[in-house]
Amino acid sequence: MDDPFIQHFLEIRLGRDVPTGDMVAIKLEHRSTAPSLLRQEIEIYEELIGQPGIPRVFWHGYNCDFQVVVFELLGPNLEDLFRYCGNKFSLKTTLMLIDQFLHRVESLHAVGYLHRDIKPENFLLGTGKQGNIVYMTDFGLATYRRDSHDQAISHKPAASPRISLVGTCRYASINGHLDVAPSRRDDLESLGYMALYFLRGSLPWQGLKASSRQERYRLVLERKQTIKVTELCQDLPAEFTTYMNYIRGLDDQDKPDYKHLRSLFRHLFHRNGFEYDYTFDWTIREFERQSNMNQQRPVPCPSVGEQKTKRTVAGNRDRKRRRRRDDAKES
């Protein structure tokens, strides 16, 4: 989230469920926060109850001066795992992630909401048996995309990019910069940027020098508008160019063909001979780390019984040597 003012009023803590002893995540928002981002999050989580890859809400309500939501505790986010893997994901890992991303985004769009802050930090792994499931989180900036007549909301772009961009500049869609009312296309454009970030290690508009936030937004927008899709996806499988061209070609009221997009990347996955075995890059890296630790581990200290046995054998051997030397001297 780009706005530090909003961040100030949201806090996440670790807690424990007293009856079960399970660890939980607790999200707090001060009563004075207006509009309430947490209230909207609760509504969206309730709409998505039972959907795969959506955190469970155990309880929500007010405690003292705070609105509180208690969630199931999840694992690391994808930005942390990306860094753990050396700031790049393999094609196999990226494709397995994209498949889950498209399912999560489709589920959200199906209940009429747009996320508006698609980024690696908002996708977390589950824990335990759900450790291979990617969860979509943080709906504080989400918005309902339909008006009272169930029509997609749309209006003309503003004359210049806005200063207080909603979401994260790095992954924001072009229309997001232009102050165009968001549509399903925008979430999918952000998803595409995130996938390219995983494969490339960075995006072409990262690291641009600017004297102000407004100037940075302007430079990033300019780069996104001028770079050709073929250049953006250079040296990557053609499916990524196809995806980005498809998304950018959608009208704001068009319903994306999520099944077609999943099929596009699944064909690429199988064409490369990959298996959907949930062996991600971080899985391999962690296995290698554990193996190296085992190889470098010092030989364990023998047990007391073993030490006593070795001392007894050594003592008997020394006594026999001394006896042989004494016999030799006497002879």
For each residue, the residues with C-beta under 8 A, 3 or more apart:
1: 6 7 117 140 141 167 168
2: 164 165 167 168 169 213
3: 6 7 164
4: 7 8
5: 8 9
6: 1 3 9 10 37 140
7: 1 3 4 10
8: 4 5
9: 5 6 29 30 32 33
10: 6 7 27 28 29 33 37 38 140
11: 27 28 29
12: 25 26 27 28
13: 25 26 28
14: 23 24 25 26 73
15: 23 24 25 26 70
16: 21 22 23 24
17: 20 21 22 23 24 58 70
18: 21
19:
20: 17
21: 16 17 18
22: 16 17 73
23: 14 15 16 17 73
24: 14 15 16 17 58 70 71 72 73
25: 12 13 14 15 55 70 71 72 73 74
26: 12 13 14 15 68 69 70 71
27: 10 11 12 38 41 68 69 71
28: 10 11 12 13 66 67 68
29: 9 10 11 33 36 37 38 66 67
30: 9 33 65 66 67
31: 62 65 66 67
32: 9 65
33: 9 10 29 30 36 37 38
34:
35: 39 40
36: 29 33 39 40 67
37: 6 10 29 33 40 41 140 141
38: 10 27 29 33 41 42 67 69 140
39: 35 36 42 43 67
40: 35 36 37 43 44 139 140 142
41: 27 37 38 44 45 69 138 139 140 142
42: 38 39 45 46 57 60 69
43: 39 40 46 47
44: 40 41 47 48 108 111 113 139 142
45: 41 42 48 49 54 55 57 139
46: 42 43 49 57
47: 43 44 111 113
48: 44 45 51 54 107 108 111
49: 45 46 54
50: 54
51: 48 54 107
52: 103 107 133
53: 100 103 104 107 133 134 135 136
54: 45 48 49 50 51 104 107 135 136
55: 25 45 71 72 74 135 137
56: 71 72
57: 42 45 46 60 69 70 71
58: 17 24 70 71 72
59: 68 69 70
60: 42 57 67 68 69 70
61: 67 68
62: 31 66 67 68
63: 66 68
64:
65: 30 31 32
66: 28 29 30 31 62 63
67: 28 29 30 31 36 38 39 60 61 62
68: 26 27 28 59 60 61 62 63
69: 26 27 38 41 42 57 59 60
70: 15 17 24 25 26 57 58 59 60
71: 24 25 26 27 55 56 57 58 74
72: 24 25 55 56 58
73: 14 22 23 24 25 127
74: 25 55 71 124 125 126 127 135 137
75: 124 125 126 127 131
76: 80 81 84 124 125
77: 80 81 120 121 122 123 124 125
78: 81 82 97 120 121 123 124 125 134 198
79: 82 83 119 120 121
80: 76 77 83 84
81: 76 77 78 84 85 125 280 281 282
82: 78 79 85 87 88 89 120 198
83: 79 80 86 87
84: 76 80 81 282 285
85: 81 82 88 89 281 282 285
86: 83
87: 82 83 201 202
88: 82 85 198 199 200 201
89: 82 85 93 94 97 198 199 281
90: 93 94 281
91: 94 95 199 237 272
92: 95 96 269 272 274 279
93: 89 90 96 97 198 280 281
94: 89 90 91 97 98 195 198 199
95: 91 92 98 99 265 266 268 269 274
96: 92 93 99 100 269 276 278 280
97: 78 89 93 94 100 101 123 134 195 198 280
98: 94 95 101 102 191 195 265
99: 95 96 102 103 262 265 266 269
100: 53 96 97 103 104 133 134
101: 97 98 104 105 123 134 136 191 194 195
102: 98 99 105 106 191 258 261 262
103: 52 53 99 100 106 107 258 262
104: 53 54 100 101 107 108 123 134 135 136
105: 101 102 108 109 115 118 136 187 188 191 258
106: 102 103 109 110 258
107: 48 51 52 53 54 103 104 110 111
108: 44 48 104 105 111 113 114 115 136 139 142 187
109: 105 106 112 113 114 145 184 187 256
110: 106 107
111: 44 47 48 107 108
112: 109 144 145 146
113: 44 47 108 109 139 142 143 144 145
114: 108 109 142 143 144 145 182 183 184 186 187
115: 105 108 118 122 136 139 141 142 187
116: 141 142 143 166 167 176 182 186 187
117: 1 122 138 140 141 142 166 167 168
118: 105 115 122 167 171 187 190 191 194
119: 79 122 123 167 168 170 171 190 194
120: 77 78 79 82 123 194 197 198
121: 77 78 79 138
122: 77 115 117 118 119 136 137 138
123: 77 78 97 101 104 119 120 134 135 136 137
124: 74 75 76 77 78 134 135 137
125: 74 75 76 77 78 81 131 132 133 134 135
126: 74 75 129 130 131 132 133 134 135
127: 73 74 75 130 131
128: 131
129: 126
130: 126 127 133
131: 75 125 126 127 128
132: 125 126 278 280
133: 52 53 100 125 126 130
134: 53 78 97 100 101 104 123 124 125 126
135: 53 54 55 74 104 123 124 125 126
136: 53 54 101 104 105 108 115 122 123
137: 55 74 122 123 124
138: 41 117 121 122 141
139: 40 41 44 45 108 113 115 142
140: 1 6 10 37 38 40 41 117
141: 1 37 115 116 117 138 166 167
142: 40 41 44 108 113 114 115 116 117 139
143: 113 114 116 182
144: 112 113 114
145: 109 112 113 114 152 153 182 183 184
146: 112 150 151 152 153
147: 150 151 152 153
148:
149:
150: 146 147
151: 146 147 253
152: 145 146 147 183 252 253
153: 145 146 147 181
154: 180 181 183 252 253
155: 180 181
156: 180
157: 175 178 179 180
158: 161 162 178 179
159:
160: 218
161: 158 165 177 178 179 214 217 218 221
162: 158 165 177 179 217
163: 213 214 217
164: 2 3
165: 2 161 162 169 172 176 177 217
166: 116 117 141 172 176
167: 1 2 116 117 118 119 141 171 172 176 190
168: 1 2 117 119 171 172
169: 2 165 172 216 217 220
170: 119 193 197 203 205 206 220
171: 118 119 167 168 190 193 194 197
172: 165 166 167 168 169 176 177 190 220
173: 176 177 182 185 186 187 189 190
174: 177 178 189 221 224 225 248
175: 157 178 180 182 183 185 186 189 252
176: 116 165 166 167 172 173 180 182 186 190
177: 161 162 165 172 173 174 217 220 221 224
178: 157 158 161 174 175 221
179: 157 158 161 162
180: 154 155 156 157 175 176 252
181: 153 154 155 252
182: 114 116 143 145 173 175 176 186 187
183: 114 145 152 154 175 186 250 252 253 254
184: 109 114 145 187 188 250 254 255 256
185: 173 175 188 189 247 248 250 251 252 254 256
186: 114 116 173 175 176 182 183 189 190
187: 105 108 109 114 115 116 118 173 182 184 190 191
188: 105 184 185 191 192 247 250 256 261
189: 173 174 175 185 186 192 193 244 247 248
190: 118 119 167 171 172 173 176 186 187 193 194
191: 98 101 102 105 118 187 188 194 195
192: 188 189 195 196 240 243 244 247
193: 170 171 189 190 196 197 203
194: 101 118 119 120 171 190 191 197 198
195: 94 97 98 101 191 192 198 199 240
196: 192 193 199 200 203 232 233 236 240
197: 120 170 171 193 194 200 201 202 203
198: 78 82 88 89 93 94 97 120 194 195
199: 88 89 91 94 195 196 236 240
200: 88 196 197 203 236
201: 87 88 197
202: 87 197 206 207
203: 170 193 196 197 200 206
204: 223 227 231 232
205: 170 208 219 220 223 224
206: 170 202 203
207: 202
208: 205 216 219 220 223
209:
210: 213 215 216 218 219
211: 215
212: 215 216
213: 2 163 210 216 217
214: 161 163 217 218
215: 210 211 212 218 219
216: 169 208 210 212 213 219 220
217: 161 162 163 165 169 177 213 214 220 221
218: 160 161 210 214 215 221 222
219: 205 208 210 215 216 222 223
220: 169 170 172 177 205 208 216 217 223 224
221: 161 174 177 178 217 218 224 225
222: 218 219 225 226
223: 204 205 208 219 220 226 227
224: 174 177 205 220 221 227
225: 174 221 222
226: 222 223
227: 204 223 224 231 232
228: 231 232
229: 232 233 241 244 245 248
230: 233 234 241
231: 204 227 228 234
232: 196 204 227 228 229 244
233: 196 229 230 236 240 241 244
234: 230 231
235:
236: 196 199 200 233 240 241
237: 91 240 268
238: 241 242
239: 242 243 264 265 267 268
240: 192 195 196 199 233 236 237 243 244
241: 229 230 233 236 238 244 245
242: 238 239 245 246 264
243: 192 239 240 246 247 261 264 265
244: 189 192 229 232 233 240 241 247 248
245: 229 241 242 248 249
246: 242 243 249 250 261
247: 185 188 189 192 243 244 250 256
248: 174 185 189 229 244 245
249: 245 246
250: 183 184 185 188 246 247 254 256
251: 185 254
252: 152 154 175 180 181 183 185
253: 151 152 154 183
254: 183 184 185 250 251
255: 184
256: 109 184 185 188 247 250 261
257: 260 261
258: 102 103 105 106 261 262
259: 262 263
260: 257 263 264
261: 102 188 243 246 256 257 258 264 265
262: 99 102 103 258 259 265 266
263: 259 260 266 267
264: 239 242 243 260 261 267 268
265: 95 98 99 239 243 261 262 268 269
266: 95 99 262 263 269 270
267: 239 263 264 270 271
268: 95 237 239 264 265 271 272
269: 92 95 96 99 265 266 272 274 276
270: 266 267 273 274
271: 267 268
272: 91 92 268 269
273: 270
274: 92 95 269 270
275:
276: 96 269
277:
278: 96 132 283
279: 92 283 284
280: 81 93 96 97 132 283 284
281: 81 85 89 90 93 284 285
282: 81 84 85 285 286
283: 278 279 280 286 287
284: 279 280 281 287 288
285: 84 85 281 282 288 289
286: 282 283 289 290
287: 283 284 290 291
288: 284 285 291 292
289: 285 286 292 293
290: 286 287 293 294
291: 287 288 294 295
292: 288 289 295 296
293: 289 290 296 297
294: 290 291 297
295: 291 292
296: 292 293
297: 293 294
298:
299:
300:
301:
302: 306 307 310
303: 306 307
304: 307 308
305: 308 309
306: 302 303 309 310
307: 302 303 304 310 311
308: 304 305 311 312
309: 305 306 312 313
310: 302 306 307 313 314
311: 307 308 314 315
312: 308 309 315 316
313: 309 310 316 317
314: 310 311 317 318
315: 311 312 318 319
316: 312 313 319 320
317: 313 314 320 321
318: 314 315 321 322
319: 315 316 322 323
320: 316 317 323 324
321: 317 318 324 325
322: 318 319 325 326
323: 319 320 326 327
324: 320 321 327 328
325: 321 322 328 329
326: 322 323 329 330
327: 323 324 330 331
328: 324 325 331
329: 325 326
330: 326 327
331: 327 328
